[in-house]
Amino acid sequence: MPEVKFAAGLRRLRQPVMPLVSMLQFLYLTGPFATVAEVIGELPEPIETDRTVYDAPRTLLSAYLTILAGLERIKAGNAALCAVVDEAGQPLDPLTAAAALLQQEVLTAELEEINSLLCQPCGCTLCCVGPEADMTQEFFEIPLKPEETGLFPVPGHDSEASRARSSTDEDELTVDGLPFYRLSGPRLMHWRNGWSLILPRQSSCPGLDVASGRCRVYGARPQVCRRPQIFPYVVEPLGDGSETRRLRQSLLAVTDCPYVRALRDEIAEYAAACGLSLVLSRNKA
């Protein structure tokens, strides 16, 4: 039963922090408070909304205080850390842009915890292996930060040709006369948009202990591995190499994942509570 199997993750999924953040933002920006911490300290307990009851809202919000302190920059009149445009490409006003960037940060942190709690009971390795023989994809890709490449002791490729492309370009990279995804085993590749670990067909991440299904580098695992398979897209990069973001106000849930399939209704309720549109998508076919 999902209620039992996913109990820990469901508790957090049903207590989204964003409704409290919206309340906090209004009180802080319109009230006589000097700091965000001051507002949190004065909140009543419990707090009831139309969707749930928060028994310890001060504790829940305090976990995100480092991010929420960004409201102090907003109140001081400082500009957002980067520009944000709407779907039509028009710049948002500074307050709306800063609030959207803050919401993206909060949700990213919250969903890292929620995803980890939901993922653990599944015992699957879906995110850790390349395509099966009958799948249409030639490879799967795990984006990495430069400092994360050292986690994986596999061959790497870093050349002028690779740095001029992305892994999905039609003009695909060849290495030693072969498409990069036909090289034997997993490989680290340096692309135009950064490093990634390429998992060809029927390969697995070098961090995966295939026998046990456990991750050998779990404590230090890459950031992208901490956030399967529900992703916040309050804002997204434009993809043009600039720091500008586009407002999306969406929550993406990948239906390949067993906990996403089992908890679609609960994830939809979470998205609604956060003021986001839910997008369901399948990655592997």
ABEGO torsion letter per residue (X at the ends): XAAAAAAAAAAAAABBAAAAAAAAAAAAAABABABAAAAAAABBOBBBBAABBBABAAAAAAAAAAAAAAAAAAAAGBBBABBBBBAAGBBBBAAAAAAAAAAAAAAAAAAAAAAAAAAAAAGBAAAABBBBAABABABBBBBBBAAAAAABBBBBBBBAAAAABBAABABBBBBGGBBAAABBEBBBBBBAAEBBBBBBBGBBBAABBAAAGBBAAAAABBAAAAAOABBBBABBBAGAGBABBBBAGBBBBBAABAAAAAAAAAAAAAAAAAGBBBBBBBABX
